[in-house]
Amino acid sequence: MNVTVFCSAFDLDERYTGPAREFARLLGERGHTLVWGGSHAGLMGLVADEAKAVGGKLVGVSVELLAHKTYQGADELVMTRDLAERKAVLLARADAIVVLVGGLGTLDEVTEVVELKKHGLHIKPVVLLDTEGFYQGLRTQLDRMEAEGFLPKPLDQLVRFAQDPAEALALLEG
């Protein structure tokens, strides 16, 4: 299975890197392909290193703007013109999407794939790994949207939340 992972390109504390490493390790050990932003920087590079170390296949999708940060050990590297094209390719190459901790770019990516799913433009599972309660604020907002009639489908049909890496992978494989 091709699993697109959205995550930070920053160096982060062990409380975030530990679960990301574990998820990447599980992904690679189970024979899945990591599809990610193609960067060697921060959490992106760490996830790629970990998946590769256990035999996982890597497909990086980078953007010309960030060409200087591309991961050199990918099995395949796709270069895109801009961030919009990059998001489209990341979604097109995915059988499933997992969102690790990240900043504004990650938030942009997850809201776009959930919006596209809401409109029926894909049916791929989307799982947020809620490390250290990182996505609790987003979950609260999404729960409110569901409760107040802003979502056309139940929230758990659009996105699922996992508390640990094993649960995240189980939600994809189940």
C-alpha positions as CSV (number, residue, x, y, z in Angstrom):
1,M,0.0,0.0,0.0
2,N,1.2,3.5,-0.8
3,V,0.9,5.6,2.3
4,T,1.2,9.3,1.9
5,V,2.5,10.9,5.1
6,F,2.2,14.6,5.8
7,C,4.5,16.0,8.5
8,S,6.8,18.7,9.6
9,A,10.1,19.5,8.0
10,F,11.4,20.9,11.3
11,D,13.6,19.2,13.9
12,L,11.3,18.4,16.8
13,D,11.4,17.1,20.3
14,E,11.7,13.3,21.0
15,R,8.1,13.3,22.2
16,Y,7.1,13.8,18.5
17,T,10.0,12.1,16.8
18,G,9.7,8.8,18.8
19,P,6.1,8.1,17.5
20,A,7.0,9.2,14.0
21,R,10.0,6.8,14.0
22,E,7.8,4.0,15.2
23,F,5.2,4.6,12.6
24,A,7.8,4.7,9.8
25,R,9.4,1.5,11.1
26,L,6.0,-0.3,11.1
27,L,5.2,1.0,7.7
28,G,8.5,-0.3,6.2
29,E,8.4,-3.6,8.1
30,R,4.9,-4.3,6.7
31,G,6.1,-3.7,3.1
32,H,4.2,-0.5,2.6
33,T,5.6,2.4,0.5
34,L,6.2,5.8,2.1
35,V,5.1,8.6,-0.1
36,W,6.1,11.9,1.4
37,G,7.2,15.5,0.7
38,G,10.6,14.3,-0.5
39,S,12.7,16.3,2.0
40,H,15.7,15.3,4.1
41,A,14.8,18.0,6.6
42,G,13.4,17.5,10.1
43,L,10.7,15.0,10.7
44,M,10.3,14.3,7.0
45,G,13.9,13.1,6.7
46,L,13.7,11.1,10.0
47,V,10.6,9.3,8.7
48,A,12.3,8.5,5.4
49,D,15.4,7.3,7.1
50,E,13.5,5.0,9.4
51,A,11.3,3.5,6.7
52,K,14.3,2.9,4.5
53,A,16.3,1.4,7.3
54,V,13.8,-1.5,7.6
55,G,13.4,-2.0,3.8
56,G,10.6,0.3,3.0
57,K,10.3,1.8,-0.4
58,L,10.4,5.6,-0.6
59,V,8.6,7.9,-3.1
60,G,9.4,11.5,-2.6
61,V,7.3,14.3,-4.1
62,S,9.1,17.6,-3.9
63,V,8.7,21.0,-5.3
64,E,11.2,23.1,-7.3
65,L,11.2,25.7,-4.6
66,L,12.6,23.2,-2.1
67,A,14.9,21.2,-4.6
68,H,17.9,21.9,-2.3
69,K,16.2,19.9,0.5
70,T,15.4,16.7,-1.5
71,Y,16.1,13.4,0.0
72,Q,18.9,11.7,-1.9
73,G,18.1,8.1,-1.0
74,A,14.5,7.9,-2.4
75,D,13.6,5.0,-4.7
76,E,11.7,7.6,-6.8
77,L,11.7,11.4,-6.6
78,V,9.0,13.4,-8.4
79,M,9.6,17.1,-8.8
80,T,6.6,19.4,-9.1
81,R,6.3,23.1,-10.2
82,D,4.5,24.4,-7.1
83,L,2.9,23.4,-3.8
84,A,-0.6,22.9,-5.3
85,E,0.8,20.4,-7.8
86,R,2.8,18.7,-5.1
87,K,-0.4,18.2,-3.0
88,A,-2.2,16.8,-6.0
89,V,0.6,14.3,-6.7
90,L,0.8,13.3,-3.1
91,L,-2.9,12.5,-3.0
92,A,-2.8,10.8,-6.4
93,R,0.0,8.5,-5.4
94,A,-1.7,7.5,-2.1
95,D,-3.8,4.6,-1.2
96,A,-4.1,6.1,2.3
97,I,-3.0,9.3,4.1
98,V,-1.5,9.6,7.6
99,V,-0.9,13.0,9.2
100,L,1.9,13.3,11.7
101,V,2.6,16.5,13.7
102,G,3.3,19.5,11.5
103,G,2.9,23.2,11.0
104,L,0.9,25.3,8.5
105,G,1.9,23.3,5.5
106,T,0.7,20.1,7.1
107,L,-2.6,21.7,8.2
108,D,-3.1,22.9,4.7
109,E,-2.5,19.4,3.3
110,V,-4.9,17.7,5.7
111,T,-7.7,20.1,5.3
112,E,-7.4,19.9,1.5
113,V,-7.6,16.1,1.4
114,V,-10.5,16.0,3.9
115,E,-12.3,18.6,1.8
116,L,-11.8,16.6,-1.3
117,K,-13.0,13.5,0.4
118,K,-16.1,15.4,1.7
119,H,-16.9,16.1,-2.0
120,G,-16.4,12.4,-3.0
121,L,-13.3,13.2,-5.0
122,H,-11.5,10.3,-3.3
123,I,-12.3,7.6,-0.8
124,K,-8.9,7.1,0.7
125,P,-8.6,6.6,4.5
126,V,-7.2,9.7,6.3
127,V,-5.7,9.2,9.7
128,L,-4.3,11.8,12.1
129,L,-1.8,10.4,14.5
130,D,-2.6,12.5,17.5
131,T,0.8,12.4,19.2
132,E,0.7,14.1,22.6
133,G,-2.8,15.5,21.9
134,F,-1.3,17.6,19.1
135,Y,-4.5,17.6,17.1
136,Q,-7.0,17.9,19.9
137,G,-7.9,21.5,18.9
138,L,-8.6,20.4,15.4
139,R,-10.6,17.5,16.6
140,T,-12.7,19.8,18.8
141,Q,-13.4,22.1,15.8
142,L,-14.3,19.2,13.6
143,D,-16.6,17.7,16.2
144,R,-18.3,21.1,16.5
145,M,-18.7,21.3,12.7
146,E,-20.3,17.8,12.7
147,A,-22.6,18.6,15.7
148,E,-23.8,21.9,14.2
149,G,-24.5,20.5,10.7
150,F,-21.4,21.8,8.8
151,L,-20.4,18.3,7.5
152,P,-22.4,16.3,5.0
153,K,-21.1,13.0,6.4
154,P,-20.2,11.7,9.8
155,L,-16.8,12.9,10.8
156,D,-15.4,9.3,11.1
157,Q,-16.2,8.8,7.4
158,L,-13.9,11.7,6.6
159,V,-11.0,11.4,9.0
160,R,-10.0,9.1,11.9
161,F,-7.8,9.9,14.9
162,A,-5.2,7.4,16.2
163,Q,-3.5,7.6,19.6
164,D,-0.4,5.7,18.7
165,P,1.5,4.4,15.5
166,A,0.1,0.9,15.7
167,E,-3.5,2.1,15.9
168,A,-2.8,4.5,12.9
169,L,-1.5,1.6,10.8
170,A,-4.4,-0.7,11.9
171,L,-6.9,1.9,10.8
172,L,-5.3,1.9,7.3
173,E,-5.0,-1.8,7.0
174,G,-8.4,-2.6,8.4
